Amino acid sequence: MEKNKKNNEKIKDIVSQVETKTVSDHQVTKSDMVDRIIAHKWIGIFLFAIIMYLVFTISQTWIGPVLSDYLSQGMGWIAEGISSLLENWGVSDFLSGLVLEGLIGGIAAVLGFLPLIMVLFFLLQLLEDSGYMARVALVMDRYFKKIGLAGKSIIPMYVGTACSIPAIMSARTIKNKHQRMMTIFLTPFVPCGAKLPVIALFISVFFTGYSYFTALTYFLAILVIFFVGYIIKSLVGADFAKQEDSFFIIDLPKYKWPSVKFAFMVMLDRAWAFIKKAATIIVLMNMIVWLMSNFDFSLHLVEDSSHSILRYLSEPVTFLMIPLGFGVWGLVAAAIAGFVAKEEVVGALAVIFAFSVNEDLEILNIDATRSILQTVGGLTAVSAFAYMAFNLFTPPCFAAIGAMNTELGSKKLTWFAILLQLSVGYFVALVIYQVGTIIFYQTFGTAFIASLFIAAGFIILFLYLKRLAKQGKGLAKWEI
């Protein structure tokens, strides 16, 4: 004991020689006064909700759509110019369709939402630079611990609003193994930049004028994260709060005026990364989707896409989506294409349903797009929201899955994460469609009885695995 006291005195002496304090420990600064409100366990959550609502309203309803309209007009002029060139050069109908519908149409549909994404990234960077996001991490720590996460988990999740790949990789900074693995499992549920076009498409088409729906989508993601965290905690039978190294230490930066220039540069950097992806993976996928939706297995051009290669490849999965409200092969094909790149959901939909450009190669308006998705795709507002949720909460793109496999260091855990995310995306979409249809349309959704059996199957499986975990069996044997 005496030796420890001497060591402590030596440490204090060394610290006093190198430490420079500008503010007394007992002095209450303006920053401390602000933190008492912003970092409050209840008020902080309320303020976070308001701030996020304003961010999404500005980016998705006010500024973003205005800039998006200008970009869409520009893409329309480009399409018209290319169409004239192809016609003057006497290009065949096949090549003309491949370029205009497969290439330009899909790219226009994806890039049309780029301004909304850029404005969102700009505003989030301002919040980060001001010192606010560090306070959010502090507020969320007490709640995250209940499901096995740490306050530090908010950092990968914040990074995940841009891209899931660096977000998953950044989880390695979390010292506690269990919290790190839980963060990797749950971070992909955060809507990344690649998922924003999906959100923007369905919110702008089916919920025009309801600006709060974008914010609602992100808060739904938070609820899903807590819901899935509780499921994992129950299935492995662990008490994460009592584990070693579960404490949370963070250095709160001083509040400051954020740098508009730096936020602008970050926005441009992420926009350029998005464009490069659109110019590579999305271009290739759009052309593949167009070819598969216009040709049969004999490589004959089909007049009706219902006889195409894509339809027959998607058909085996389609019946599984009927209880979710979107048992149409075109919607299923677009969702499958989303595993390559989530932006491709929008690009594939544009190619399959041809809603990005019309016969005159003009970008179609919202009403026309809604009409096509309602009549051909059979979507209602509720099933459209369910389809959007399905694409948001099922596994991320293949590249992000690869990052999960690397960070988890186990194929077994990677497959567990994939199956978990597939189940969650399916279950959430099922609940949204069936419950939403009853509430808003006062009728039962398609395959309502089947959906009851499916939901019961999920619940019974959960209760069974939870019971095994209490006995130290099942997933409780896994190192999670």
Order of alpha helices (4+ residues) and beta strands (2+ residues): alpha-alpha-alpha-alpha-alpha-alpha-alpha-alpha-alpha-alpha-alpha-alpha-alpha-alpha-alpha-alpha-alpha-alpha-alpha-alpha-alpha-alpha-alpha
